[in-house]
């Protein structure tokens, strides 16, 4: 079973894996940490022969997911590129 993190919870009940994205302050926007946790959770559910269904939800009620975390993406682009001369 995948390890729950601050950004994601994982629970199996009645042959269903419940995966909840937990970044409501960012409308569950997908950053590197959440994407890694989702990958681990889906792999765990796939490997568990007791799981027949995966239900993916988003915490907070404002949005399922806003998509990519643009704040993180633009922060990566603003990092200076070091070029060798």
PDB file of N, CA, C and O in Angstrom:
ATOM      1  N   UNK A   1       0.852  -1.180   0.000  1.00  0.00           N
ATOM      2  CA  UNK A   1       0.000   0.000   0.000  1.00  0.00           C
ATOM      3  C   UNK A   1       0.894   1.239   0.000  1.00  0.00           C
ATOM      4  O   UNK A   1       1.856   1.311   0.765  1.00  0.00           O
ATOM      5  N   UNK A   2       0.580   2.216  -0.857  1.00  0.00           N
ATOM      6  CA  UNK A   2       1.359   3.454  -0.881  1.00  0.00           C
ATOM      7  C   UNK A   2       1.298   4.188   0.455  1.00  0.00           C
ATOM      8  O   UNK A   2       0.317   4.087   1.193  1.00  0.00           O
ATOM      9  N   UNK A   3       2.340   4.912   0.745  1.00  0.00           N
ATOM     10  CA  UNK A   3       2.419   5.684   1.974  1.00  0.00           C
ATOM     11  C   UNK A   3       1.647   6.987   1.819  1.00  0.00           C
ATOM     12  O   UNK A   3       1.913   7.743   0.884  1.00  0.00           O
ATOM     13  N   UNK A   4       0.702   7.272   2.704  1.00  0.00           N
ATOM     14  CA  UNK A   4       0.016   8.572   2.633  1.00  0.00           C
ATOM     15  C   UNK A   4       1.024   9.713   2.841  1.00  0.00           C
ATOM     16  O   UNK A   4       1.988   9.569   3.592  1.00  0.00           O
ATOM     17  N   UNK A   5       0.793  10.817   2.182  1.00  0.00           N
ATOM     18  CA  UNK A   5       1.665  11.982   2.308  1.00  0.00           C
ATOM     19  C   UNK A   5       0.808  13.184   2.676  1.00  0.00           C
ATOM     20  O   UNK A   5      -0.410  13.072   2.821  1.00  0.00           O
ATOM     21  N   UNK A   6       1.454  14.329   2.826  1.00  0.00           N
ATOM     22  CA  UNK A   6       0.713  15.560   3.104  1.00  0.00           C
ATOM     23  C   UNK A   6      -0.166  15.968   1.920  1.00  0.00           C
ATOM     24  O   UNK A   6      -1.182  16.638   2.101  1.00  0.00           O
ATOM     25  N   UNK A   7       0.225  15.565   0.718  1.00  0.00           N
ATOM     26  CA  UNK A   7      -0.499  16.009  -0.477  1.00  0.00           C
ATOM     27  C   UNK A   7      -1.472  14.969  -1.019  1.00  0.00           C
ATOM     28  O   UNK A   7      -2.187  15.233  -1.986  1.00  0.00           O
ATOM     29  N   UNK A   8      -1.505  13.777  -0.398  1.00  0.00           N
ATOM     30  CA  UNK A   8      -2.350  12.719  -0.931  1.00  0.00           C
ATOM     31  C   UNK A   8      -2.707  11.722   0.160  1.00  0.00           C
ATOM     32  O   UNK A   8      -1.878  11.391   1.008  1.00  0.00           O
ATOM     33  N   UNK A   9      -3.942  11.246   0.132  1.00  0.00           N
ATOM     34  CA  UNK A   9      -4.315  10.152   1.032  1.00  0.00           C
ATOM     35  C   UNK A   9      -4.743   8.959   0.190  1.00  0.00           C
ATOM     36  O   UNK A   9      -5.251   9.114  -0.921  1.00  0.00           O
ATOM     37  N   UNK A  10      -4.530   7.766   0.738  1.00  0.00           N
ATOM     38  CA  UNK A  10      -4.820   6.518   0.029  1.00  0.00           C
ATOM     39  C   UNK A  10      -5.468   5.574   1.020  1.00  0.00           C
ATOM     40  O   UNK A  10      -4.948   5.350   2.113  1.00  0.00           O
ATOM     41  N   UNK A  11      -6.601   5.026   0.634  1.00  0.00           N
ATOM     42  CA  UNK A  11      -7.329   4.122   1.521  1.00  0.00           C
ATOM     43  C   UNK A  11      -8.040   3.077   0.672  1.00  0.00           C
ATOM     44  O   UNK A  11      -8.575   3.398  -0.389  1.00  0.00           O
ATOM     45  N   UNK A  12      -8.049   1.827   1.132  1.00  0.00           N
ATOM     46  CA  UNK A  12      -8.778   0.765   0.443  1.00  0.00           C
ATOM     47  C   UNK A  12      -9.934   0.323   1.322  1.00  0.00           C
ATOM     48  O   UNK A  12      -9.754  -0.017   2.491  1.00  0.00           O
ATOM     49  N   UNK A  13     -11.132   0.335   0.731  1.00  0.00           N
ATOM     50  CA  UNK A  13     -12.350  -0.141   1.395  1.00  0.00           C
ATOM     51  C   UNK A  13     -13.215  -0.855   0.366  1.00  0.00           C
ATOM     52  O   UNK A  13     -13.454  -0.330  -0.722  1.00  0.00           O
ATOM     53  N   UNK A  14     -13.676  -2.031   0.701  1.00  0.00           N
ATOM     54  CA  UNK A  14     -14.612  -2.768  -0.163  1.00  0.00           C
ATOM     55  C   UNK A  14     -14.101  -2.909  -1.593  1.00  0.00           C
ATOM     56  O   UNK A  14     -14.843  -2.689  -2.550  1.00  0.00           O
ATOM     57  N   UNK A  15     -12.832  -3.277  -1.730  1.00  0.00           N
ATOM     58  CA  UNK A  15     -12.197  -3.498  -3.040  1.00  0.00           C
ATOM     59  C   UNK A  15     -12.053  -2.230  -3.883  1.00  0.00           C
ATOM     60  O   UNK A  15     -11.806  -2.301  -5.087  1.00  0.00           O
ATOM     61  N   UNK A  16     -12.208  -1.080  -3.245  1.00  0.00           N
ATOM     62  CA  UNK A  16     -12.040   0.208  -3.922  1.00  0.00           C
ATOM     63  C   UNK A  16     -10.887   0.953  -3.278  1.00  0.00           C
ATOM     64  O   UNK A  16     -10.805   1.052  -2.054  1.00  0.00           O
ATOM     65  N   UNK A  17      -9.993   1.477  -4.109  1.00  0.00           N
ATOM     66  CA  UNK A  17      -8.914   2.338  -3.619  1.00  0.00           C
ATOM     67  C   UNK A  17      -9.383   3.783  -3.760  1.00  0.00           C
ATOM     68  O   UNK A  17      -9.723   4.231  -4.856  1.00  0.00           O
ATOM     69  N   UNK A  18      -9.397   4.501  -2.653  1.00  0.00           N
ATOM     70  CA  UNK A  18      -9.774   5.913  -2.646  1.00  0.00           C
ATOM     71  C   UNK A  18      -8.496   6.737  -2.562  1.00  0.00           C
ATOM     72  O   UNK A  18      -7.775   6.682  -1.566  1.00  0.00           O
ATOM     73  N   UNK A  19      -8.225   7.494  -3.606  1.00  0.00           N
ATOM     74  CA  UNK A  19      -7.052   8.362  -3.655  1.00  0.00           C
ATOM     75  C   UNK A  19      -7.575   9.797  -3.642  1.00  0.00           C
ATOM     76  O   UNK A  19      -8.360  10.188  -4.505  1.00  0.00           O
ATOM     77  N   UNK A  20      -7.132  10.572  -2.659  1.00  0.00           N
ATOM     78  CA  UNK A  20      -7.591  11.960  -2.546  1.00  0.00           C
ATOM     79  C   UNK A  20      -6.405  12.911  -2.621  1.00  0.00           C
ATOM     80  O   UNK A  20      -5.494  12.857  -1.795  1.00  0.00           O
ATOM     81  N   UNK A  21      -6.430  13.781  -3.623  1.00  0.00           N
ATOM     82  CA  UNK A  21      -5.415  14.830  -3.726  1.00  0.00           C
ATOM     83  C   UNK A  21      -5.710  15.841  -2.630  1.00  0.00           C
ATOM     84  O   UNK A  21      -6.855  16.267  -2.477  1.00  0.00           O
ATOM     85  N   UNK A  22      -4.702  16.229  -1.870  1.00  0.00           N
ATOM     86  CA  UNK A  22      -4.915  17.076  -0.698  1.00  0.00           C
ATOM     87  C   UNK A  22      -4.071  18.348  -0.757  1.00  0.00           C
ATOM     88  O   UNK A  22      -3.166  18.548   0.053  1.00  0.00           O
ATOM     89  N   UNK A  23      -4.381  19.195  -1.722  1.00  0.00           N
ATOM     90  CA  UNK A  23      -3.764  20.526  -1.815  1.00  0.00           C
ATOM     91  C   UNK A  23      -4.870  21.551  -2.037  1.00  0.00           C
ATOM     92  O   UNK A  23      -4.827  22.298  -3.014  1.00  0.00           O
ATOM     93  N   UNK A  24      -5.867  21.601  -1.141  1.00  0.00           N
ATOM     94  CA  UNK A  24      -7.016  22.469  -1.399  1.00  0.00           C
ATOM     95  C   UNK A  24      -6.658  23.947  -1.496  1.00  0.00           C
ATOM     96  O   UNK A  24      -7.346  24.705  -2.181  1.00  0.00           O
ATOM     97  N   UNK A  25      -5.583  24.369  -0.815  1.00  0.00           N
ATOM     98  CA  UNK A  25      -5.188  25.788  -0.873  1.00  0.00           C
ATOM     99  C   UNK A  25      -4.716  26.175  -2.272  1.00  0.00           C
ATOM    100  O   UNK A  25      -4.709  27.357  -2.617  1.00  0.00           O
ATOM    101  N   UNK A  26      -4.319  25.184  -3.087  1.00  0.00           N
ATOM    102  CA  UNK A  26      -3.875  25.416  -4.474  1.00  0.00           C
ATOM    103  C   UNK A  26      -4.847  24.750  -5.454  1.00  0.00           C
ATOM    104  O   UNK A  26      -4.487  24.482  -6.600  1.00  0.00           O
ATOM    105  N   UNK A  27      -6.080  24.484  -5.004  1.00  0.00           N
ATOM    106  CA  UNK A  27      -7.112  23.812  -5.795  1.00  0.00           C
ATOM    107  C   UNK A  27      -6.579  22.505  -6.403  1.00  0.00           C
ATOM    108  O   UNK A  27      -6.869  22.163  -7.549  1.00  0.00           O
ATOM    109  N   UNK A  28      -5.790  21.792  -5.588  1.00  0.00           N
ATOM    110  CA  UNK A  28      -5.234  20.492  -5.963  1.00  0.00           C
ATOM    111  C   UNK A  28      -4.427  20.535  -7.255  1.00  0.00           C
ATOM    112  O   UNK A  28      -4.416  19.575  -8.026  1.00  0.00           O
ATOM    113  N   UNK A  29      -3.751  21.662  -7.481  1.00  0.00           N
ATOM    114  CA  UNK A  29      -2.895  21.790  -8.659  1.00  0.00           C
ATOM    115  C   UNK A  29      -1.782  20.743  -8.584  1.00  0.00           C
ATOM    116  O   UNK A  29      -1.259  20.447  -7.510  1.00  0.00           O
ATOM    117  N   UNK A  30      -1.436  20.198  -9.732  1.00  0.00           N
ATOM    118  CA  UNK A  30      -0.464  19.109  -9.817  1.00  0.00           C
ATOM    119  C   UNK A  30       0.957  19.658  -9.850  1.00  0.00           C
ATOM    120  O   UNK A  30       1.384  20.250 -10.841  1.00  0.00           O
ATOM    121  N   UNK A  31       1.681  19.452  -8.753  1.00  0.00           N
ATOM    122  CA  UNK A  31       3.102  19.801  -8.719  1.00  0.00           C
ATOM    123  C   UNK A  31       3.907  18.503  -8.723  1.00  0.00           C
ATOM    124  O   UNK A  31       3.332  17.416  -8.779  1.00  0.00           O
ATOM    125  N   UNK A  32       5.218  18.612  -8.664  1.00  0.00           N
ATOM    126  CA  UNK A  32       6.066  17.417  -8.724  1.00  0.00           C
ATOM    127  C   UNK A  32       5.763  16.453  -7.580  1.00  0.00           C
ATOM    128  O   UNK A  32       5.685  15.243  -7.792  1.00  0.00           O
ATOM    129  N   UNK A  33       5.594  16.978  -6.386  1.00  0.00           N
ATOM    130  CA  UNK A  33       5.342  16.122  -5.225  1.00  0.00           C
ATOM    131  C   UNK A  33       4.034  15.346  -5.376  1.00  0.00           C
ATOM    132  O   UNK A  33       3.985  14.142  -5.126  1.00  0.00           O
ATOM    133  N   UNK A  34       2.980  16.044  -5.786  1.00  0.00           N
ATOM    134  CA  UNK A  34       1.686  15.385  -5.946  1.00  0.00           C
ATOM    135  C   UNK A  34       1.723  14.386  -7.098  1.00  0.00           C
ATOM    136  O   UNK A  34       1.159  13.299  -6.982  1.00  0.00           O
ATOM    137  N   UNK A  35       2.368  14.729  -8.192  1.00  0.00           N
ATOM    138  CA  UNK A  35       2.473  13.793  -9.319  1.00  0.00           C
ATOM    139  C   UNK A  35       3.208  12.522  -8.910  1.00  0.00           C
ATOM    140  O   UNK A  35       2.808  11.422  -9.290  1.00  0.00           O
ATOM    141  N   UNK A  36       4.282  12.671  -8.135  1.00  0.00           N
ATOM    142  CA  UNK A  36       5.005  11.495  -7.652  1.00  0.00           C
ATOM    143  C   UNK A  36       4.151  10.642  -6.737  1.00  0.00           C
ATOM    144  O   UNK A  36       4.172   9.414  -6.822  1.00  0.00           O
ATOM    145  N   UNK A  37       3.395  11.294  -5.855  1.00  0.00           N
ATOM    146  CA  UNK A  37       2.523  10.567  -4.934  1.00  0.00           C
ATOM    147  C   UNK A  37       1.403   9.863  -5.698  1.00  0.00           C
ATOM    148  O   UNK A  37       1.044   8.736  -5.359  1.00  0.00           O
ATOM    149  N   UNK A  38       0.848  10.508  -6.720  1.00  0.00           N
ATOM    150  CA  UNK A  38      -0.191   9.875  -7.532  1.00  0.00           C
ATOM    151  C   UNK A  38       0.356   8.656  -8.271  1.00  0.00           C
ATOM    152  O   UNK A  38      -0.304   7.620  -8.341  1.00  0.00           O
ATOM    153  N   UNK A  39       1.549   8.782  -8.814  1.00  0.00           N
ATOM    154  CA  UNK A  39       2.176   7.653  -9.510  1.00  0.00           C
ATOM    155  C   UNK A  39       2.335   6.477  -8.566  1.00  0.00           C
ATOM    156  O   UNK A  39       1.996   5.346  -8.916  1.00  0.00           O
ATOM    157  N   UNK A  40       2.851   6.736  -7.366  1.00  0.00           N
ATOM    158  CA  UNK A  40       3.020   5.671  -6.380  1.00  0.00           C
ATOM    159  C   UNK A  40       1.679   5.059  -5.985  1.00  0.00           C
ATOM    160  O   UNK A  40       1.576   3.840  -5.840  1.00  0.00           O
ATOM    161  N   UNK A  41       0.664   5.879  -5.811  1.00  0.00           N
ATOM    162  CA  UNK A  41      -0.653   5.389  -5.407  1.00  0.00           C
ATOM    163  C   UNK A  41      -1.278   4.514  -6.494  1.00  0.00           C
ATOM    164  O   UNK A  41      -1.813   3.447  -6.193  1.00  0.00           O
ATOM    165  N   UNK A  42      -1.216   4.951  -7.750  1.00  0.00           N
ATOM    166  CA  UNK A  42      -1.788   4.148  -8.828  1.00  0.00           C
ATOM    167  C   UNK A  42      -1.012   2.846  -9.020  1.00  0.00           C
ATOM    168  O   UNK A  42      -1.610   1.805  -9.291  1.00  0.00           O
ATOM    169  N   UNK A  43       0.295   2.893  -8.884  1.00  0.00           N
ATOM    170  CA  UNK A  43       1.083   1.650  -8.964  1.00  0.00           C
ATOM    171  C   UNK A  43       0.719   0.701  -7.830  1.00  0.00           C
ATOM    172  O   UNK A  43       0.609  -0.508  -8.035  1.00  0.00           O
ATOM    173  N   UNK A  44       0.535   1.249  -6.644  1.00  0.00           N
ATOM    174  CA  UNK A  44       0.142   0.430  -5.503  1.00  0.00           C
ATOM    175  C   UNK A  44      -1.218  -0.212  -5.704  1.00  0.00           C
ATOM    176  O   UNK A  44      -1.411  -1.387  -5.392  1.00  0.00           O
ATOM    177  N   UNK A  45      -2.159   0.560  -6.225  1.00  0.00           N
ATOM    178  CA  UNK A  45      -3.500   0.023  -6.483  1.00  0.00           C
ATOM    179  C   UNK A  45      -3.447  -1.054  -7.557  1.00  0.00           C
ATOM    180  O   UNK A  45      -4.136  -2.070  -7.460  1.00  0.00           O
ATOM    181  N   UNK A  46      -2.632  -0.830  -8.577  1.00  0.00           N
ATOM    182  CA  UNK A  46      -2.494  -1.805  -9.658  1.00  0.00           C
ATOM    183  C   UNK A  46      -1.903  -3.122  -9.148  1.00  0.00           C
ATOM    184  O   UNK A  46      -2.288  -4.197  -9.609  1.00  0.00           O
ATOM    185  N   UNK A  47      -0.984  -3.037  -8.211  1.00  0.00           N
ATOM    186  CA  UNK A  47      -0.319  -4.236  -7.677  1.00  0.00           C
ATOM    187  C   UNK A  47      -1.171  -4.972  -6.639  1.00  0.00           C
ATOM    188  O   UNK A  47      -0.891  -6.128  -6.321  1.00  0.00           O
ATOM    189  N   UNK A  48      -2.188  -4.324  -6.117  1.00  0.00           N
ATOM    190  CA  UNK A  48      -3.023  -4.914  -5.069  1.00  0.00           C
ATOM    191  C   UNK A  48      -4.158  -5.711  -5.705  1.00  0.00           C
ATOM    192  O   UNK A  48      -5.066  -5.135  -6.305  1.00  0.00           O
ATOM    193  N   UNK A  49      -4.104  -7.027  -5.574  1.00  0.00           N
ATOM    194  CA  UNK A  49      -5.130  -7.871  -6.201  1.00  0.00           C
ATOM    195  C   UNK A  49      -6.506  -7.714  -5.543  1.00  0.00           C
ATOM    196  O   UNK A  49      -7.504  -8.188  -6.086  1.00  0.00           O
ATOM    197  N   UNK A  50      -6.569  -7.062  -4.395  1.00  0.00           N
ATOM    198  CA  UNK A  50      -7.847  -6.809  -3.729  1.00  0.00           C
ATOM    199  C   UNK A  50      -8.521  -5.521  -4.194  1.00  0.00           C
ATOM    200  O   UNK A  50      -9.646  -5.230  -3.786  1.00  0.00           O
ATOM    201  N   UNK A  51      -7.845  -4.748  -5.044  1.00  0.00           N
ATOM    202  CA  UNK A  51      -8.415  -3.493  -5.552  1.00  0.00           C
ATOM    203  C   UNK A  51      -8.964  -3.731  -6.950  1.00  0.00           C
ATOM    204  O   UNK A  51      -8.236  -4.139  -7.855  1.00  0.00           O
ATOM    205  N   UNK A  52     -10.263  -3.471  -7.115  1.00  0.00           N
ATOM    206  CA  UNK A  52     -10.905  -3.598  -8.420  1.00  0.00           C
ATOM    207  C   UNK A  52     -11.160  -2.245  -9.065  1.00  0.00           C
ATOM    208  O   UNK A  52     -11.237  -2.144 -10.290  1.00  0.00           O
ATOM    209  N   UNK A  53     -11.291  -1.200  -8.244  1.00  0.00           N
ATOM    210  CA  UNK A  53     -11.655   0.127  -8.730  1.00  0.00           C
ATOM    211  C   UNK A  53     -10.812   1.173  -8.011  1.00  0.00           C
ATOM    212  O   UNK A  53     -10.513   1.031  -6.826  1.00  0.00           O
ATOM    213  N   UNK A  54     -10.431   2.220  -8.731  1.00  0.00           N
ATOM    214  CA  UNK A  54      -9.748   3.366  -8.125  1.00  0.00           C
ATOM    215  C   UNK A  54     -10.660   4.582  -8.271  1.00  0.00           C
ATOM    216  O   UNK A  54     -11.159   4.876  -9.357  1.00  0.00           O
ATOM    217  N   UNK A  55     -10.865   5.277  -7.162  1.00  0.00           N
ATOM    218  CA  UNK A  55     -11.670   6.494  -7.167  1.00  0.00           C
ATOM    219  C   UNK A  55     -10.749   7.647  -6.792  1.00  0.00           C
ATOM    220  O   UNK A  55     -10.210   7.689  -5.686  1.00  0.00           O
ATOM    221  N   UNK A  56     -10.575   8.579  -7.717  1.00  0.00           N
ATOM    222  CA  UNK A  56      -9.700   9.732  -7.517  1.00  0.00           C
ATOM    223  C   UNK A  56     -10.551  10.953  -7.212  1.00  0.00           C
ATOM    224  O   UNK A  56     -11.454  11.298  -7.974  1.00  0.00           O
ATOM    225  N   UNK A  57     -10.257  11.605  -6.089  1.00  0.00           N
ATOM    226  CA  UNK A  57     -11.002  12.799  -5.697  1.00  0.00           C
ATOM    227  C   UNK A  57     -10.026  13.914  -5.324  1.00  0.00           C
ATOM    228  O   UNK A  57      -8.828  13.690  -5.156  1.00  0.00           O
ATOM    229  N   UNK A  58     -10.576  15.118  -5.200  1.00  0.00           N
ATOM    230  CA  UNK A  58      -9.791  16.268  -4.771  1.00  0.00           C
ATOM    231  C   UNK A  58     -10.381  16.865  -3.514  1.00  0.00           C
ATOM    232  O   UNK A  58     -11.593  17.067  -3.436  1.00  0.00           O
ATOM    233  N   UNK A  59      -9.552  17.150  -2.530  1.00  0.00           N
ATOM    234  CA  UNK A  59     -10.008  17.740  -1.266  1.00  0.00           C
ATOM    235  C   UNK A  59     -10.343  19.212  -1.457  1.00  0.00           C
ATOM    236  O   UNK A  59      -9.831  19.870  -2.363  1.00  0.00           O
ATOM    237  N   UNK A  60     -11.205  19.713  -0.595  1.00  0.00           N
ATOM    238  CA  UNK A  60     -11.464  21.140  -0.534  1.00  0.00           C
ATOM    239  C   UNK A  60     -12.777  21.611  -1.097  1.00  0.00           C
ATOM    240  O   UNK A  60     -13.311  22.617  -0.630  1.00  0.00           O
ATOM    241  N   UNK A  61     -13.321  20.927  -2.082  1.00  0.00           N
ATOM    242  CA  UNK A  61     -14.631  21.309  -2.603  1.00  0.00           C
ATOM    243  C   UNK A  61     -14.642  22.427  -3.631  1.00  0.00           C
ATOM    244  O   UNK A  61     -15.642  22.597  -4.329  1.00  0.00           O
ATOM    245  N   UNK A  62     -13.565  23.197  -3.750  1.00  0.00           N
ATOM    246  CA  UNK A  62     -13.551  24.303  -4.731  1.00  0.00           C
ATOM    247  C   UNK A  62     -13.284  23.799  -6.140  1.00  0.00           C
ATOM    248  O   UNK A  62     -13.818  24.333  -7.112  1.00  0.00           O
ATOM    249  N   UNK A  63     -12.450  22.761  -6.245  1.00  0.00           N
ATOM    250  CA  UNK A  63     -12.103  22.232  -7.559  1.00  0.00           C
ATOM    251  C   UNK A  63     -11.574  20.818  -7.403  1.00  0.00           C
ATOM    252  O   UNK A  63     -10.922  20.494  -6.411  1.00  0.00           O
ATOM    253  N   UNK A  64     -11.858  19.980  -8.390  1.00  0.00           N
ATOM    254  CA  UNK A  64     -11.261  18.651  -8.412  1.00  0.00           C
ATOM    255  C   UNK A  64      -9.747  18.828  -8.532  1.00  0.00           C
ATOM    256  O   UNK A  64      -8.988  18.328  -7.702  1.00  0.00           O
ATOM    257  N   UNK A  65      -9.322  19.538  -9.561  1.00  0.00           N
ATOM    258  CA  UNK A  65      -7.916  19.884  -9.756  1.00  0.00           C
ATOM    259  C   UNK A  65      -7.829  21.036 -10.743  1.00  0.00           C
ATOM    260  O   UNK A  65      -8.539  21.063 -11.749  1.00  0.00           O
ATOM    261  N   UNK A  66      -6.960  21.978 -10.447  1.00  0.00           N
ATOM    262  CA  UNK A  66      -6.762  23.121 -11.343  1.00  0.00           C
ATOM    263  C   UNK A  66      -5.831  22.772 -12.496  1.00  0.00           C
ATOM    264  O   UNK A  66      -5.584  23.608 -13.366  1.00  0.00           O
ATOM    265  N   UNK A  67      -5.313  21.549 -12.512  1.00  0.00           N
ATOM    266  CA  UNK A  67      -4.366  21.157 -13.556  1.00  0.00           C
ATOM    267  C   UNK A  67      -2.946  21.363 -13.059  1.00  0.00           C
ATOM    268  O   UNK A  67      -2.666  21.207 -11.871  1.00  0.00           O
ATOM    269  N   UNK A  68      -2.058  21.713 -13.968  1.00  0.00           N
ATOM    270  CA  UNK A  68      -0.646  21.896 -13.614  1.00  0.00           C
ATOM    271  C   UNK A  68      -0.479  23.080 -12.660  1.00  0.00           C
ATOM    272  O   UNK A  68      -1.180  24.086 -12.772  1.00  0.00           O
ATOM    273  N   UNK A  69       0.449  22.945 -11.732  1.00  0.00           N
ATOM    274  CA  UNK A  69       0.770  24.034 -10.803  1.00  0.00           C
ATOM    275  C   UNK A  69       1.668  25.017 -11.540  1.00  0.00           C
ATOM    276  O   UNK A  69       2.884  24.839 -11.595  1.00  0.00           O
ATOM    277  N   UNK A  70       1.066  26.049 -12.102  1.00  0.00           N
ATOM    278  CA  UNK A  70       1.812  27.013 -12.908  1.00  0.00           C
ATOM    279  C   UNK A  70       2.816  27.808 -12.083  1.00  0.00           C
ATOM    280  O   UNK A  70       3.858  28.212 -12.598  1.00  0.00           O
ATOM    281  N   UNK A  71       2.514  28.035 -10.818  1.00  0.00           N
ATOM    282  CA  UNK A  71       3.450  28.747  -9.955  1.00  0.00           C
ATOM    283  C   UNK A  71       4.772  27.981  -9.881  1.00  0.00           C
ATOM    284  O   UNK A  71       5.844  28.573 -10.000  1.00  0.00           O
ATOM    285  N   UNK A  72       4.691  26.662  -9.685  1.00  0.00           N
ATOM    286  CA  UNK A  72       5.904  25.848  -9.645  1.00  0.00           C
ATOM    287  C   UNK A  72       6.578  25.802 -11.016  1.00  0.00           C
ATOM    288  O   UNK A  72       7.803  25.888 -11.113  1.00  0.00           O
ATOM    289  N   UNK A  73       5.780  25.667 -12.070  1.00  0.00           N
ATOM    290  CA  UNK A  73       6.343  25.572 -13.419  1.00  0.00           C
ATOM    291  C   UNK A  73       7.098  26.839 -13.802  1.00  0.00           C
ATOM    292  O   UNK A  73       8.195  26.770 -14.355  1.00  0.00           O
ATOM    293  N   UNK A  74       6.510  27.995 -13.507  1.00  0.00           N
ATOM    294  CA  UNK A  74       7.179  29.247 -13.849  1.00  0.00           C
ATOM    295  C   UNK A  74       8.389  29.496 -12.963  1.00  0.00           C
ATOM    296  O   UNK A  74       9.358  30.112 -13.408  1.00  0.00           O
ATOM    297  N   UNK A  75       8.354  29.037 -11.731  1.00  0.00           N
ATOM    298  CA  UNK A  75       9.514  29.173 -10.854  1.00  0.00           C
ATOM    299  C   UNK A  75      10.691  28.394 -11.423  1.00  0.00           C
ATOM    300  O   UNK A  75      11.832  28.851 -11.350  1.00  0.00           O
ATOM    301  N   UNK A  76      10.424  27.226 -11.988  1.00  0.00           N
ATOM    302  CA  UNK A  76      11.485  26.431 -12.611  1.00  0.00           C
ATOM    303  C   UNK A  76      12.063  27.156 -13.820  1.00  0.00           C
ATOM    304  O   UNK A  76      13.272  27.107 -14.048  1.00  0.00           O
ATOM    305  N   UNK A  77      11.225  27.820 -14.588  1.00  0.00           N
ATOM    306  CA  UNK A  77      11.701  28.524 -15.786  1.00  0.00           C
ATOM    307  C   UNK A  77      12.522  29.761 -15.440  1.00  0.00           C
ATOM    308  O   UNK A  77      13.366  30.185 -16.229  1.00  0.00           O
ATOM    309  N   UNK A  78      12.281  30.341 -14.266  1.00  0.00           N
ATOM    310  CA  UNK A  78      13.002  31.561 -13.872  1.00  0.00           C
ATOM    311  C   UNK A  78      14.390  31.273 -13.341  1.00  0.00           C
ATOM    312  O   UNK A  78      15.192  32.193 -13.181  1.00  0.00           O
ATOM    313  N   UNK A  79      14.692  30.003 -13.062  1.00  0.00           N
ATOM    314  CA  UNK A  79      16.034  29.675 -12.571  1.00  0.00           C
ATOM    315  C   UNK A  79      17.040  29.970 -13.678  1.00  0.00           C
ATOM    316  O   UNK A  79      16.805  29.645 -14.842  1.00  0.00           O
ATOM    317  N   UNK A  80      18.149  30.580 -13.313  1.00  0.00           N
ATOM    318  CA  UNK A  80      19.142  30.896 -14.342  1.00  0.00           C
ATOM    319  C   UNK A  80      19.753  29.616 -14.926  1.00  0.00           C
ATOM    320  O   UNK A  80      20.019  28.644 -14.220  1.00  0.00           O
ATOM    321  N   UNK A  81      19.958  29.660 -16.218  1.00  0.00           N
ATOM    322  CA  UNK A  81      20.615  28.526 -16.877  1.00  0.00           C
ATOM    323  C   UNK A  81      22.103  28.818 -16.928  1.00  0.00           C
ATOM    324  O   UNK A  81      22.530  29.881 -17.379  1.00  0.00           O
ATOM    325  N   UNK A  82      22.866  27.877 -16.469  1.00  0.00           N
ATOM    326  CA  UNK A  82      24.324  28.006 -16.471  1.00  0.00           C
ATOM    327  C   UNK A  82      24.852  27.432 -17.766  1.00  0.00           C
ATOM    328  O   UNK A  82      24.600  26.274 -18.098  1.00  0.00           O
ATOM    329  N   UNK A  83      25.580  28.246 -18.484  1.00  0.00           N
ATOM    330  CA  UNK A  83      26.122  27.787 -19.773  1.00  0.00           C
ATOM    331  C   UNK A  83      27.633  27.775 -19.677  1.00  0.00           C
ATOM    332  O   UNK A  83      28.250  28.687 -19.126  1.00  0.00           O
ATOM    333  N   UNK A  84      28.203  26.743 -20.215  1.00  0.00           N
ATOM    334  CA  UNK A  84      29.679  26.659 -20.254  1.00  0.00           C
ATOM    335  C   UNK A  84      30.151  27.385 -21.509  1.00  0.00           C
ATOM    336  O   UNK A  84      29.548  27.282 -22.578  1.00  0.00           O
ATOM    337  N   UNK A  85      31.221  28.103 -21.349  1.00  0.00           N
ATOM    338  CA  UNK A  85      31.781  28.826 -22.505  1.00  0.00           C
ATOM    339  C   UNK A  85      32.976  28.120 -23.021  1.00  0.00           C
ATOM    340  O   UNK A  85      33.588  28.569 -23.990  1.00  0.00           O
TER     341      UNK A  85
END
